[in-house]
Structures are given as C-alpha cells and as structure tokens.
Amino acid sequence: MVMPSAQPARSRPNAPPVVSLSPRRKVVLVVDDDPSVLRGLERLLRANGFNAELFDSAEAFLLHANVHEALCLVLDINLTGKSGIELRRELAAAGSLLPVIFMTANDSAATSQAARDAGCVAYLAKPFPAAMLMEAIKRAAAGSN
C-alpha cells in the first residue's frame, strides 16, 4: 500500500523509502463499463488512501478526465465502444505519460501482448487479488515521481 509521507520510512535497515505523494497525485483514474467493477475498485482505492475518478467508457474518459492530476489509469481492455488498448494508443499519440494498468476478464496471450505493446505498468487478469492492483499502483507511483 502506498502511504503519503513527508519523510522516507526508516523503520527497518535497508527498507526502501515510502513513495511520497502530494494530495493531488493520489487520484487514480478508472475506466470500466461494468458498474460493479467500478464500485468495487472505488471502495478498494479509497480504503487504501486514494481518490478514484470513475468512467464507464473511453469516450467519457476523454471528455472529462484530468490526466495531468492523476497518478495512474486503471483501464479495462474490453470496453463498449473504443477499447482500452485504442484509448491507450490515443493517449500515447497525444504525448501522455500517464502510467496505465490494464485489466481484462478475457485474458489471452494475444491480449496480453497487445497490452504490453501499447504500454503498461501492469496487466491484470480479472479477477485479481487487491494486493496485485495495489502493487501495480505502487510501481506507477514510483515511476511517475
């Protein structure tokens, strides 16, 4: 779990420092067309100290998301309308460096490779343990500072 901290943690010798996040960099953007997934991820993120901004489509995300204030994007691959991979490619073409964590209920070697080719911090097959998502967000935070 990523916890905001003014100073690196030094409770254990050789412990890695805790990633320090400003309040505005605690926003995790989530795009999924399944309302129950959005609700579940919102609860998980809030319980771990993050603010969640939820979108039910790539199109809604493009209209309303503030990517400059976000820590990362948790993005479903198989969306109604524009796919998550198409959205990621569009963001990259626009110069966005926002870290992306892909998730999918339709895991396959081809989907995994397409996600990695599009660029991602992590690829998660649904259902996934909460700890896997939190670890991926931690990696995104470490890479975006």
C-alpha positions, 0 to 999 in steps of 0.5 A: 500500500502506498502511504503519503509521507513527508519523510522516507520510512526508516523503520527497518535497515535497508527498507526502501523509502515510502513513495511520497505523494502530494494530495493531488497525485493520489487520484487514480483514474478508472475506466470500466463499463461494468458498474460493479467493477467500478464500485468495487475498485472505488471502495478498494482505492479509497480504503487504501488512501486514494481518490478514484475518478470513475468512467464507464467508457473511453469516450467519457474518459476523454471528455472529462478526465484530468490526466495531468492530476492523476497518478495512474489509469486503471483501464479495462481492455474490453470496453463498449465502444473504443477499447482500452488498448485504442484509448491507450494508443490515443493517449500515447499519440497525444504525448501522455505519460500517464502510467496505465494498468490494464485489466481484462476478464478475457485474458489471452496471450494475444491480449496480453501482448497487445497490452504490453505493446501499447504500454503498461505498468501492469496487466491484470487478469480479472479477477485479481487479488487487491494486493496485485492492483495495489502493487501495480499502483505502487510501481506507477507511483514510483515511476511517475515521481 
